[in-house]
């Protein structure tokens, strides 16, 4: 029987994911525009990355032992933290290209396309790692078919509740008090605690 306290750990992982998503939306809209299209692009890249990560990790986790699944999960949490720290650097590297494409509002269809590709490049990769966590955690946490629905449901509920708390915490507490950089470091700290 897996330890029930692990649900709190997985809730913290969900909170970290939404700390990033809210912070990245703020960070990227500062560079890509504050319109609905910019925010939608970031959200689509985030959700698409989660889906891709889960789809890729599902079959791979089936061929993994329970002990190895937990080690892979810890590595994924560290990878998410590292990629989160790289996000501002990637955006800074792309800033001159975005500025040229925007062309003071006269960039035509090039800027929206570049905005889409930028969001996908910067957000989807860490989101793929986030999406991959569930299959590996489920491989470790769900001991057998008899309890599969109960245990997988508990994992999903804990992670989603943590995500909701992370979104609220970020929007109402972290960003106003700590701004973007320290908010990101808060998410990194959460990932590292989860990995440990």
NUDREN-713612 format. One line per 2 residues: number of its first residue (from 1); for each residue x, y, z of N, C-alpha, C, CB. Coordinates in steps of 0.2 Angstrom, whole numbers. Glycine has a CB too. Layout:
<sites>
NUM = X/Y/Z/X/Y/Z/X/Y/Z/X/Y/Z  ...;
</sites>
This chain:
<sites>
1 = 4/-6/0/0/0/0/4/6/0/-5/0/6  4/11/-5/8/17/-5/6/21/1/7/20/-12;
3 = 11/25/3/9/30/9/4/36/7/16/33/11  -1/37/11/-5/42/9/-2/49/9/-11/42/14;
5 = 3/50/13/6/56/14/9/59/7/12/56/19  10/54/2/13/56/-4/8/60/-8/14/49/-8;
7 = 1/60/-6/-3/64/-10/-2/71/-9/-10/62/-7  1/73/-3/3/80/-1/9/82/-6/4/81/6;
9 = 13/77/-7/19/78/-11/17/80/-18/24/73/-11  12/76/-20/10/76/-27/5/83/-28/6/70/-30;
11 = 2/85/-23/-2/91/-23/3/97/-23/-6/92/-16  9/96/-20/14/102/-21/17/102/-28/20/100/-16;
13 = 18/96/-31/20/96/-38/15/100/-42/21/89/-40  8/99/-41/3/102/-45/3/110/-44/-4/99/-43;
15 = 4/112/-37/5/119/-36/11/122/-39/6/120/-28  16/119/-40/22/121/-43/21/122/-51/28/117/-42;
17 = 17/117/-54/15/118/-61/11/124/-62/12/112/-63  7/126/-58/2/132/-59/6/138/-57/-4/131/-55;
19 = 10/138/-52/15/144/-51/18/146/-57/20/142/-45  21/141/-61/24/142/-67/20/145/-72/28/136/-70;
21 = 14/141/-73/9/143/-79/7/150/-78/3/138/-79  5/152/-72/3/159/-71/9/164/-72/0/160/-64;
23 = 14/162/-69/20/167/-70/22/167/-77/26/164/-65  22/162/-81/24/162/-88/20/165/-92/25/155/-90;
25 = 13/165/-90/8/169/-94/10/176/-93/1/167/-92  11/178/-87/13/185/-86/19/187/-89/14/187/-78;
27 = 25/183/-89/31/185/-92/30/185/-99/36/179/-90  27/180/-102/27/180/-110/22/186/-112/24/173/-112;
29 = 17/187/-109/12/193/-111/16/199/-111/6/193/-107  21/200/-106/25/206/-106/28/207/-113/29/206/-100;
31 = 30/202/-116/34/202/-122/30/201/-128/40/197/-122  25/197/-128/21/195/-133/14/199/-134/19/188/-133;
33 = 12/203/-129/6/207/-129/1/204/-124/3/206/-136  -3/208/-122/-8/207/-117/-15/204/-119/-9/213/-112;
35 = -15/203/-126/-22/202/-129/-24/194/-127/-22/203/-136  -30/193/-129/-32/186/-128/-28/181/-132/-40/186/-130;
37 = -26/183/-138/-22/178/-142/-16/176/-139/-21/182/-149  -12/181/-135/-6/180/-132/-7/175/-126/-3/186/-130;
39 = -12/176/-122/-13/172/-116/-16/165/-118/-19/175/-112  -20/165/-124/-22/159/-126/-17/154/-129/-28/160/-132;
41 = -12/158/-132/-6/154/-135/-2/151/-130/-2/159/-139  -1/155/-124/3/152/-119/-1/146/-115/4/157/-113;
43 = -7/147/-114/-11/141/-111/-11/135/-116/-18/144/-110  -12/136/-123/-12/131/-127/-6/127/-127/-14/133/-134;
45 = 0/131/-127/6/127/-127/7/123/-120/12/133/-128  5/126/-115/5/123/-108/1/116/-108/3/128/-103;
47 = -5/117/-110/-9/111/-110/-7/106/-115/-17/113/-111  -5/108/-121/-3/104/-126/3/100/-124/-1/107/-133;
49 = 8/103/-121/14/100/-118/12/95/-113/19/105/-115  7/96/-108/5/92/-103/2/85/-107/0/95/-99;
51 = -2/86/-112/-4/80/-116/1/76/-119/-10/83/-121  6/80/-122/11/76/-125/15/72/-120/16/81/-129;
53 = 17/75/-115/21/72/-110/17/66/-107/22/77/-104  11/66/-106/7/60/-103/7/55/-108/0/63/-101;
55 = 6/57/-115/5/52/-120/12/48/-121/3/55/-126  17/52/-120/24/48/-121/26/44/-115/29/54/-123;
57 = 24/47/-109/26/43/-103/22/37/-102/26/48/-98  16/37/-104/11/32/-102/14/25/-104/5/33/-105;
59 = 15/24/-111/18/17/-112/25/16/-109/19/17/-120  29/21/-109/36/20/-106/36/18/-99/40/27/-107;
61 = 31/21/-95/30/19/-88/28/12/-87/26/24/-84  24/10/-91/22/3/-91/28/-2/-91/17/1/-97;
63 = 33/0/-94/39/-5/-95/44/-3/-89/42/-4/-102  42/0/-84/47/3/-79/45/-1/-72/47/10/-78;
65 = 50/-3/-69/48/-5/-62/46/0/-57/55/-9/-59  42/-2/-52/40/3/-48/45/8/-45/35/0/-42;
67 = 51/5/-42/56/9/-39/59/13/-45/62/4/-37  60/11/-51/63/15/-56/58/21/-58/65/11/-62;
69 = 52/20/-58/47/25/-59/47/31/-54/39/22/-59  49/29/-48/49/35/-43/56/39/-45/49/32/-36;
71 = 61/35/-47/67/39/-48/66/43/-54/73/34/-49  63/41/-59/61/45/-65/57/51/-64/58/40/-71;
73 = 52/50/-59/48/55/-57/52/61/-54/43/53/-52  57/59/-49/61/64/-46/66/68/-51/66/60/-41;
75 = 68/64/-56/72/67/-62/68/72/-65/75/62/-66  62/70/-67/57/75/-70/56/81/-66/50/71/-72;
77 = 55/80/-60/54/86/-56/60/91/-56/52/84/-48  66/88/-56/72/92/-56/72/96/-63/78/88/-55;
79 = 71/92/-68/71/94/-75/66/100/-76/69/89/-80  60/100/-73/55/105/-73/58/111/-70/49/103/-70;
81 = 61/111/-64/65/116/-61/70/120/-65/68/114/-54  74/116/-68/80/118/-73/77/122/-79/84/113/-75;
83 = 72/119/-82/68/122/-88/65/129/-86/63/117/-91  62/129/-80/59/135/-77/64/141/-76/55/134/-71;
85 = 70/139/-74/75/144/-73/78/146/-80/81/141/-69  77/142/-85/80/144/-92/75/148/-96/81/137/-96;
87 = 68/148/-93/63/152/-97/65/159/-98/57/151/-93  67/163/-93/68/170/-95/74/171/-100/69/174/-88;
89 = 79/166/-99/85/167/-104/83/165/-111/90/162/-101  78/160/-112/76/159/-118/72/165/-121/72/153/-118;
91 = 68/168/-117/64/173/-119/68/179/-121/59/175/-114  73/181/-117/78/186/-118/82/185/-125/83/187/-113;
93 = 84/179/-126/87/177/-133/83/178/-139/90/170/-133  76/177/-138/71/178/-143/69/185/-144/66/173/-143;
95 = 70/189/-139/67/196/-139/69/200/-145/70/200/-133  75/200/-148/76/204/-154/72/202/-160/84/204/-155;
97 = 72/195/-160/68/193/-166/60/195/-165/68/185/-166  58/194/-159/51/197/-158/50/204/-160/49/195/-151;
99 = 55/208/-158/54/215/-159/54/217/-166/60/219/-155  58/214/-170/59/215/-177/52/212/-180/64/211/-180;
101 = 49/207/-178/43/204/-181/37/208/-180/42/197/-179  37/211/-174/32/216/-172/31/222/-176/32/218/-164;
103 = 37/225/-177/38/231/-182/33/236/-180/37/228/-189  33/238/-174/28/243/-172/21/242/-173/30/250/-174;
105 = 19/236/-173/12/234/-175/10/233/-182/8/240/-172  15/234/-186/14/233/-193/17/226/-196/17/238/-197;
107 = 18/221/-191/22/215/-193/17/210/-197/24/212/-187  11/212/-198/7/207/-201/6/200/-198/9/206/-209;
109 = 5/195/-202/4/188/-199/11/185/-196/2/184/-205  17/188/-198/23/186/-195/23/186/-188/29/189/-198;
111 = 21/191/-184/21/192/-177/17/187/-174/20/199/-175  11/186/-175/7/181/-172/10/174/-173/0/181/-175;
113 = 12/172/-179/15/166/-180/22/165/-175/17/165/-187  26/170/-175/32/170/-171/30/169/-164/36/176/-172;
115 = 24/173/-162/22/172/-155/20/165/-153/16/177/-154  16/162/-158/14/155/-157/20/151/-156/10/153/-162;
117 = 25/151/-160/31/147/-160/35/148/-154/35/148/-166  36/155/-152/40/156/-146/36/153/-140/40/164/-145;
119 = 30/154/-139/26/151/-133/27/143/-133/19/152/-133  27/140/-139/27/133/-140/34/131/-138/26/130/-147;
121 = 39/134/-140/46/133/-139/48/134/-131/51/137/-143  45/139/-128/47/140/-121/43/137/-116/47/148/-120;
123 = 37/136/-118/32/133/-113/31/125/-113/25/136/-113  31/123/-120/29/116/-121/34/111/-118/28/115/-128;
125 = 40/113/-118/45/108/-116/45/107/-108/52/110/-118  45/112/-104/44/110/-97/37/107/-96/45/116/-93;
127 = 32/109/-100/25/106/-99/25/99/-101/20/110/-103  29/97/-106/30/90/-107/32/86/-101/34/89/-114;
129 = 37/88/-98/40/85/-92/35/85/-87/46/89/-90  31/90/-86/25/90/-81/20/85/-82/22/97/-80;
131 = 18/84/-89/13/79/-91/16/72/-90/11/80/-98  22/71/-91/25/65/-90/25/62/-83/32/64/-93;
133 = 24/67/-78/25/65/-71/19/60/-69/25/71/-66  13/61/-71/7/57/-69/8/50/-71/1/60/-72;
135 = 10/48/-77/11/41/-78/16/37/-74/12/39/-85  21/41/-72/27/38/-68/24/37/-61/33/42/-69;
137 = 21/43/-58/19/42/-52/13/37/-51/16/49/-49  9/37/-56/4/31/-55/7/24/-56/-1/32/-61;
139 = 12/24/-59/15/17/-60/18/15/-53/21/17/-65  20/20/-49/23/19/-42/17/18/-37/28/24/-40;
141 = 13/23/-37/8/24/-32/2/18/-33/5/30/-32  0/16/-39/-5/12/-39/-3/5/-39/-9/13/-46;
143 = -4/1/-34/-1/-6/-33/-4/-11/-37/-1/-8/-26  -10/-11/-39/-13/-16/-43/-20/-14/-46/-13/-22/-39;
145 = -22/-18/-50/-29/-17/-53/-35/-16/-48/-30/-23/-58  -34/-20/-42/-40/-19/-38/-41/-12/-35/-39/-24/-32;
147 = -36/-8/-34/-36/-2/-31/-35/4/-37/-32/-1/-25  -34/2/-43/-32/7/-48/-36/13/-48/-32/3/-55;
149 = -42/12/-49/-47/18/-50/-47/23/-44/-54/16/-52  -47/19/-38/-47/23/-32/-40/27/-31/-48/19/-25;
151 = -34/24/-32/-28/27/-31/-26/32/-36/-22/21/-31  -28/30/-43/-26/35/-48/-31/41/-47/-28/32/-55;
153 = -37/40/-45/-41/46/-44/-39/50/-38/-48/43/-42  -36/47/-33/-33/51/-27/-27/55/-30/-31/46/-21;
155 = -23/52/-34/-17/56/-36/-20/62/-41/-13/51/-41  -24/60/-45/-27/66/-49/-30/71/-45/-32/63/-55;
157 = -34/70/-40/-37/74/-36/-32/79/-32/-42/71/-31  -27/75/-29/-22/79/-26/-18/84/-30/-17/74/-22;
159 = -16/82/-36/-12/86/-40/-17/92/-43/-10/82/-46  -23/90/-44/-27/96/-47/-29/101/-41/-34/93/-50;
161 = -30/98/-35/-31/103/-30/-25/107/-28/-33/99/-23  -19/104/-29/-13/108/-28/-12/113/-33/-7/103/-28;
163 = -14/111/-40/-14/116/-45/-18/122/-44/-16/112/-52  -24/121/-42/-29/126/-40/-26/131/-35/-36/123/-38;
165 = -23/128/-30/-20/132/-24/-14/136/-27/-18/127/-18  -10/133/-31/-5/136/-34/-7/142/-38/0/131/-38;
167 = -12/141/-42/-14/147/-46/-17/153/-42/-20/144/-51  -20/151/-37/-23/156/-32/-17/160/-29/-28/154/-27;
169 = -13/156/-26/-7/158/-23/-3/163/-27/-3/152/-20  -1/161/-33/3/165/-38/-1/171/-39/4/161/-44;
171 = -7/171/-41/-10/177/-44/-11/182/-38/-17/175/-47  -13/180/-32/-15/184/-27/-10/186/-22/-21/181/-23;
173 = -4/181/-21/1/182/-16/8/183/-19/1/176/-11  10/178/-23/17/178/-25/19/183/-30/18/171/-28;
175 = 15/184/-35/17/189/-40/16/196/-37/12/188/-46  11/198/-34/11/204/-31/16/206/-26/4/206/-27;
177 = 18/201/-22/23/201/-17/30/200/-19/22/197/-11  31/195/-23/38/193/-25/40/195/-32/39/186/-24;
179 = 36/197/-36/37/198/-43/39/192/-47/42/203/-44  41/192/-53/41/186/-57/47/182/-55/42/188/-64;
181 = 53/185/-54/59/181/-53/58/177/-47/65/185/-52  56/180/-41/56/176/-35/50/171/-35/55/181/-29;
183 = 45/173/-39/39/168/-40/42/162/-43/33/172/-44  46/163/-48/48/157/-52/53/153/-47/53/159/-58;
185 = 57/156/-43/61/153/-38/57/149/-33/66/158/-35  51/152/-31/47/148/-27/44/141/-30/40/152/-25;
187 = 42/142/-37/41/135/-40/47/131/-40/38/137/-47  53/133/-42/59/129/-42/60/126/-35/65/133/-44;
189 = 59/129/-30/60/126/-23/54/121/-22/59/132/-18  48/122/-24/43/117/-23/45/110/-27/36/119/-26;
191 = 48/111/-33/50/105/-37/55/102/-34/52/108/-44  60/105/-31/66/102/-28/64/98/-22/71/107/-27;
193 = 59/101/-18/56/98/-12/53/91/-14/52/103/-8  49/92/-19/45/86/-22/50/81/-24/41/88/-28;
195 = 55/83/-28/60/78/-30/64/75/-24/65/81/-35  66/78/-19/69/76/-13/65/70/-10/71/81/-8;
</sites>
